[in-house]
Amino acid sequence: MGPNEQETHHFPGRWWHAIDEHRIQCDLCPRYCHLSEGQRGFCFVRQNIGGEMVLTTYGRSSGFCIDPIEKKPLAHFLPGTPVLSFGTAGCN
């Protein structure tokens, strides 16, 4: 891969269905995005490629941080210990 080429990462998505032969509907959140070929949902994480839902950010974290465990819903699990937090782009 050359310096100006970007490797494409796509992972099959779940919770969607075909509306017709050209569009799919994402069923993951209450927005129920209708996506035509190549279009991304409101979250910019899910995309219609070849009539199927794919996740474009799977395995590509955009943020890492060490947080206190008390900041998480695990507040009573090993109090006082640090926990690694990470996430991807998107609103879900």
Residue pairs with C-beta under 8 A, 6 or more apart in sequence:
1 7
9 56
9 57
9 58
9 59
9 60
10 47
10 49
10 54
10 55
10 56
10 58
11 54
11 55
11 58
11 59
12 52
12 53
12 54
12 55
13 26
13 46
13 52
13 53
13 54
13 55
14 28
14 53
15 26
15 27
15 28
15 53
16 24
16 25
16 26
16 27
16 28
16 46
16 53
17 24
17 25
17 27
18 24
18 25
18 51
19 25
19 34
21 51
22 36
22 37
22 51
23 34
23 35
23 36
23 48
24 34
24 35
24 48
24 51
24 52
24 53
25 32
25 33
25 34
25 35
26 32
26 33
26 35
26 41
26 46
26 53
28 46
28 92
29 43
29 91
29 92
31 41
31 42
33 41
33 42
33 46
35 41
35 46
35 47
35 48
35 53
36 48
37 48
37 49
37 50
37 51
38 47
38 48
38 49
39 47
39 48
40 46
40 47
40 56
41 47
42 91
43 90
43 91
43 92
44 56
44 89
44 90
45 55
45 56
45 57
45 88
45 89
45 90
45 91
45 92
46 53
46 54
46 55
46 56
47 53
47 54
47 56
48 54
57 88
57 89
57 90
58 88
60 88
61 86
61 87
61 88
62 87
62 88
62 89
63 85
63 86
63 87
64 84
64 85
64 86
65 84
65 85
65 86
66 82
66 83
66 84
66 85
67 82
67 83
67 85
68 80
68 81
68 82
68 83
69 75
69 77
69 78
69 79
69 80
69 81
69 82
69 83
70 79
71 83
72 83
72 85
74 83
